[in-house]
Amino acid sequence: MDLHVGRALSEGEIALLLTEARERTLLLTAGLTEADLRRQHDPLMSPIVWDLGHIAHFEDVWLRQNVRGGGTGSEGLSGIYDPFENPRAVRDSLPLPSLRECRTFLAEVRRRVLDGLSDLPLGGSNGAVSGASTRRLLDEGFVFRMVLQHEYQHNETILQTLQLKQGDPYPAPRSMSAPSASTDAPSTDAMVRFPGGPVRIGTDDLSTTYDNERPVHEVELNPFAIDVHPVTNGAYLDFIEDGGYDDPAHWAQEGWAWRREEAVDAPKYWVRAENGWSERFMDRLGALDPSRPVCHVCYWEADAYARWAGKRLPTEFEWEAAASWDPASNRRSPYPWGDEEPSPLQANLDALVFETTPVGAYPSGASALGCWDMLGNVWEWTSSDFHAYPGYQMFPYPEYSEAFYGPDFKVLRGGSWATRFGAVRNTFRNWDYPVRRQIFSGLRCARDD
């Protein structure tokens, strides 16, 4: 759904966007039992009922308290829904509400938010938010898009949990079939060249983007080449069959230690059988499709593959340049294909297909430089640690970005098939520990040119 980036939102638009977001959240959980929702399916993830309550609590803090000056002006989360006081591994021991209580909480918060919209100075500075920076929460509808993106991001987190689900597989509510690759798509081993030079990275947009995406700043890049497509299952299978998981020459020291400790020999949801490999997406287990991007690999696996291939992972700045720069006009765009907000025509996003699609299936989504699938399908690991940009200013709360800056986290770019349309753009920065594989992550390689 269109977030109307760059302008204020009307009361009707806010209500429509919030309603659509909630409908999607409830759709994802509709077919689950209370036991499924309360169970911690993996220590890496929360019980889904915690995610639901956290969504409601976050909305209550920002759209009922902070916008009216009654909150702290910071994240203000408390009790069982404070993610820092209660990390994922311990959330199953919390006094979690019942599913009925959680749904009542979601509905009651939403009712009060919608009832109070008419009292807010939409599109202007509210001037009364205690502790907020000089960038006002209501300017250009920022706080509403922030809350929407928070729910969108938890939708993807819930889908990670459902892929890990214990017991019967999750019955995915698929609404589209996977398209075939375009006959005009470049070959899967093709690369395109970026000439190097000064490039503008980040954004100054204050209506939608997170603080870690700001501000725009100039970075000098050396010439490089980057893969046209994400690395496919077929290419990654070549790495496996060549003994890539068994040769420490392809692995960073820390990555090799992880590989030996975890004893992995393939992406997380690949299944080996006598007649070949299969791959599972929720309740669908099928023969491995060599034309689809490899998914559910950690940073160390991505790095090892790139070394084996005689390449490397791109930096996040190289990735953003390849996604956004138009060599003909020498201008940047917010999406690889231009200024239009995402739709199913341009990318495999929004959990419509509920699995990866063949690379080269979205010709209208290619970047001006010539890279396909830069948004959607799989998050792409970069070689970059997660750091603040020069001139970074925290807004509106430090727990979103600042708490994670440093060498412990690697940046991923581009979104996945599970990412909602409104939670991805060329400047969006995701991050995670380099050992994480439950995320919908793959890779694209680069090399010096």
N, C-alpha and C positions, 0 to 999 in steps of 0.2 A: 504494500500500500504506500502511496506517495506521501512522504513526510513534508512536502512543500518547503524544502530546504531554502534558507536565506530570507525568510519573511515571517512575520507574525502569523499566528494561527487564530482563526475565529473560534468562538465557543462551539459552534457546530462541528468544525473540523476536529477540534480536540476530543469531543465526545465520540465522534466516529472512529478516530484512531485508537482511543482507549478501548472502545468496545470491540473493535476487530482484534486487538492484541489479546484481550481476555478470552475471546471466543477461541483463538488458536491455543492458548494455554489450556483451556478446559477440554478442547478436542484431543490434545495429546495425552491427557490423563483419563479420558472418559471410559476407556475399556479396561481400566485397571482396578483390581480389588483393593480394599483398604489395606490388606496385608502387603500387597505389592507396593503401595504408596508409603507405607510406614517402615518397610524393610530397608536396611542399608545393604544394597546389592554388592557394593565394593567399598573398601575403606577410602578410596580416592574420591568418592561421591557422597553427597548427602542423601538421606531419605527424601523422596520426592515431596512428601508432605512438608518438610522443612523448606524446600524451595518455594512452595506455594505460599506458606506463611510469610516468608521473607519478602516475596513479591508484594504482598499486601502491606507489610510493615514499612517497606521502603516508600511505597506510594503514599502511605499515611504521613510519614515524616516529611516528605517533600511537598506534596500537593495539598496537605491540610495544615501543617504546622509551619514549615520554613517559609512558605510563600506569604504567610500572614504575619510573620514576625514573632510567632509563638514558639518557634523551635530554637535550636542552637545556631542555625545557619551552617552547620556542618552535617556530616552524614547522620549523626544523632541516633543511630541504631542501638538498641538496648536489649537486654534480656537474652532469650534463646536465639534471637535473630541477629545478634552481633556476630559477624563471621570471623572477627579477629579473636574475640573471647571464646568462641566455640568453633574451632577448626573442624573440617569435614570428618576427620577420623573419629570424633567424639559425639557427633550429632545424634547418633542412634541412642545415646544414653540420656538425652535431654527429655524433659517432660513435654513431648510433642503433642499438639492438639489432635483430636480425631479428625477424620476427613470431613465430617459434617461441620465441626467447629471451624475448620480451616476454610471451607467454602463459604460459611456464614461471614467470616472475617473478611474474605475477599469481596464479597457482595456488599457488606456494610461500608467498608472503606470507599468502594467505588461509588456507592449511592451518595455518600457525603461529599465526595470530590465533585461529582457532577452537579449536585445541588448548589455547591458553592462557586461554580465557575462564573456566574453572573455578577458576583461581588468583586471579582478580580480585575485590575486594570490590564487586560490582555494587550500585549504589544508595547507596553511602556514600562518604565522603571517603577518598581513599587516602593523603593526608598525606605522600606520598613523592615527589611530582612536583617535581623541581628546577626553580626559576625560574617556576613557574606562580603565578597570583594566588591569593588566598584562596578563590576559587570553584573548587572541586575539579573536575577533569576528569570524574570518575566520578559525581559527584552527578547524580541523575536521568537518568543515561545520556547526558549531554551529548556526550562525546567520540565516542560511537558515532553519534549523530545528525549530528554535524559531519562525520564521515568519510562517512557515507551521503550527506549533502547535497553534499559535494564531488564524489562520483562522479555524483550526479544532475546537477549543474551541468556537469560535463564531458560528459555525454550530450548536453546541449543545444549545447555548444560543438562537439562532433563533428558534430551535425546541421547547424550553420552551415557547417562545412567541406564536408559532403556536398552541401549546396545549391550550393556553389561548385565542386564536383568537376569536374576536367578529364576529357575523354574521354566515354565513355558516361554518361548520367545515372544517379544512384544508384537502384537498384530498391527503393523504400521498402516495408518490411514492414507494410503497413496492416492493422489488425485491426478497424476500424470504418468505416462509411460516414458521411458528413456528414449530420446531421439537417437537417430543414427548419425555417424560422422558425416560431414559434408564431403562430397566428392571433390570439392575444390580445396580441401584442407591441406596445408603443407604436410610433408612427411613427419613422422613422430620424432625423427632425429635431427630435424632442422633447427638452426639457430639464426638469430638476427643480431646485427651489430649496432651498438650505441657508440657514437663518435667520441664521447667524453666531453669534458669542459664543465663550466659552471651550470648547476641546475638548482632550481628552487624546490625545496622539500617542505612538506607540511602545509598548513592552512591558517588563515586568520578568521575563518568563519566562526561566528559566535552563536549561531542559531542551532547548531546540531552537533558539532564535533566535540570530542573530549579534550581535556587540557593537554594530554600527552601528544596530541596531533599538532599543537600550536607552539610557537608561531611559525610563519613562513621564514625560512632562512636559506641561505645559499651554501651549497656544498660543491666542491670540486671533485669531479669523477674522472678517472682514467678511462680510456676506451675499453670496452668489454663486449663480449658476445653473451647472449642469454638464450636459453631454449625457447623455441616457439610454443611448445606444449609442456605441461607438467610431465614428469617421468611416469611412464605407463607401467601397468602390471607386467607386460611382456618384457620390457627393458629391465625391470627389477628382478624378474625371474631369471634372466641371464646372469645377473649378479649372484643370485643364490646358487645357480647351477655351476657357476665358475668357482664356487667355494668362498664367496665373499664373506660369509659369516664365520668362516674358519681361519681366515688369514689376517693376523694382527697388523700386517703391513697397510691395510686399508683403513685402520681404525685409529682415532686419537687414543692416547693412553687411557684417559678417563672413560672413553666410550668402550674400549676393549674390556676394561674392568667391569663395566656394567653388563656387557654382552656375556661375559663368563659367569657373572653372578646370577643373572636372570636366565641363562641357558636358552635364549631365544634363537630361532633359526629362520624366522619368516615374519612378515607383518602380523599384527595382533589377531586379526580375524580370518587369516588364511587357514585352511584345513587341508592336510595332505592325505590323499587316498591312493590306492593302487593304480587307479586310472588317471591320476593327476591331481591338480590343486583345485579347491573350491574356495569361495569367499562368501562370508555371511554379512548381510545387512538386515538387522532385526530378525524378522521371521522368514527371510528368504535366503536360502543357501543354494548357490548355483555355481556352475563351472566358472573358473577364473577367466574373466574376459581380458585378453591381453591388450585391448585397445583403450581400457579405462585407466585413469590415474591410480597409482598405488596409494593406498590409504591406511591410516593407523600405523605409521612408522614414527619413531621418536627422532629427536635431533641427531643422536649418535648414529642411528641407522641411515638417516639422510646424508650425513656427512661422510660416512663410510662408502655409500653408493657413489657419491660425487667423486671421491678420491679414486675409487675403482674405475670410474668412467674417464679419468684423466681431466676432470673438471673440478669445480668447487661450488659451494652454495653462494648465491648472490648476497651482497649486503642488503639491508632493508632500503638503503638509498638507491642502489642499482635497481632493485625491484620496483620501487615507486617511479623512478624515471622511465623504466620500460613500460609501465602501466599507463602513465599519464602524459608523457611528452609526445607532441606531434612534430616530427621533423619538417613537415611542409610549412606549417604556420609558426613554428617555434613558440607554441603556447602549451599550457597544461590544461587538462580537463579533470573533473572530479571522478569520472568513471572511465574505464578504458575506451569505451565507445564514444564518449563525449559528455554532454551535460545532462542528458535525459536520465532520470532515476531508473533503477533496475526493474526489469520485467522478465517473465519466463522466456522471452525471445532472445535475450542476450546472455543468460547465464543460468547454470544449474544451482539455484538458490531456493530458500524459503521452504525446504522440506516438502516439496511437491512430488518429486520423483522418489525420494527416500533412499537414494543410493547414488553412487557416482554414475556419470554418463561418459560415453566415449569421448576422448579428446577430439577437438575439431568438430563438435556437434553444434557450435554456436558461432557461425561466421560473423553475425552482426555484433557480436560481443568482443571481437578482436581489438586490440589497441592499435593506435595509429602507427606505432613502431612495427607491429606485426606479431605480437604475442597473443595467443588464444588462452581462454580460460583463466585470465588473471583474477577474475572474481568468480567465486563459486567452485563447485566440485570438491576441492580439498584446500585447506589452509596450507600455506607453503612456508616451510622453515627457511629462515635466513641465517646468515652467520653472525648477525648483530646481537650484542647484548642490549637489554632494555635500559635505556638512559633517557634523561630529560633532554629536550632540545635547548640550544642556546636561547636565552630569554624566556624560558619557561616560567609561567605563572600559574600556581595552583588555583583551580576553580572548578566546582565550588567546594570540594572537600578533599582532603589529602589521601583518604583511604583508597580512592580509585586507582591512582597512578603512583604517587610518591612512595607509598609503602613497599612498592615492588621494584623500584629502580635499583640497578646494580648488576653485577656479573652473574648472579644466580639464575637469571631468566633470559631466554632467547626469544627474539621477536619472530612472530609469524605474520604473514600478510595474505590478504585475498579472500577470506571467507571460505565456506564449504557448502555442500549441498544442504546442510542443516541450518545455515545462517539465514536469518530473516532479511528480507530486502532492505529494511531500514537500518540494519546494523552493520553495513559494510560500505566501503568507498575506497578510493585509491590511497587515502591518507590514514585509514584506520589501522591501528597497531594492536595486535593481539600479542600475548606473551605467555610463556609457560616454562616449567622446568624442562631441561633437555631430555629427561628420561620419560616424559609423558607420552603414552601411546593410545590412551582412550579417546583423545581428541581426534577429530576428523582431519588428520594432517598427512600431507605428502610433501613433494619437493619439486623444484625446478632448478636446473643447474646453470652455471655461468662459467666463463673463463676469461682470463686476461686476453686482450686483443691488440 
